[in-house]
Amino acid sequence: MLNKKTFVALALALAVVYLAEAREEGPHDMADALRMLEELDRYYTQATRPRFGKRSDAYTNWAKDSE
C-alpha cells in the first residue's frame, strides 16, 4: 500500500513539473510562429504582385459575347 501511494505521489509531482514547463514554452512557440508568418507574408507579398496590363479590355465582359 505504501508503494502504491509513493508511486501516485511521484506521478503527480512529475505531472505538475511537466505542466509548469509546458506553460513556459507556450509564448515562445507563439512568438516563433508569428515571426515565421511575418516572414512568409513578406515573401509572398513580393512574389505575388498583381499583373497589370496582361489582359486586354476586349475580353472583360464575356457575358455580352455569349448572347
N, C-alpha and C positions, 0 to 999 in steps of 0.2 A: 504494500500500500504506500509506503514511504517512497519507493522507487517511482511509482506512478505519479505521485504529487510532485516529485522533483522534476520529472520529465515534463509535466504540464507547465510548471513554473518556468523552466528553461525555454520551452517553446513559446510561451507568452512573452518572455523577455526578448527573445530573438525577433518575434513579430513586431514588438514595439520599436526596436532598433531599426529594423528594416523599413517600417513605415516612416520613421523620422528621417531617415536618409532619402527615401523616395520623395518626400515633400521638399527637401532642399534641392533636389535635382530638377524639379519642375520648372521654375523660372529660367534656369539656364537653357534648358531644352527649348523653351518657348522663344527665348532671345535668339538662339541659333536658327530656329525655324523662321522667325521674322526676318533675320538677316539674309537667309537664303532666298526668301520670297522677294525681298527688295532687289537682290542681285538678279534674279530671274526677270523681274519686272523691268529693270534697266536694260537687260539683254534683249528681251523680246520687244520692248518699245522701239529700240533702234532697228531691230531686224524686220519688223512688220510695219514699216511706214506705208501710208496709203499711196497707191499708184495712180496719180492724176495723169490724164491725157492718154490713157491706154485704150479707152473705148470712145467711139465717135457718138455724136448726138443723134445720128440717124437711127440707131437701134435702141434708144432709151424707152420708147413706148411700143412694145411688141404687141400689145393688145389691139392697137389700131390695124396692124398688118394682118391680123387673123380674121378681121371682119369681112 
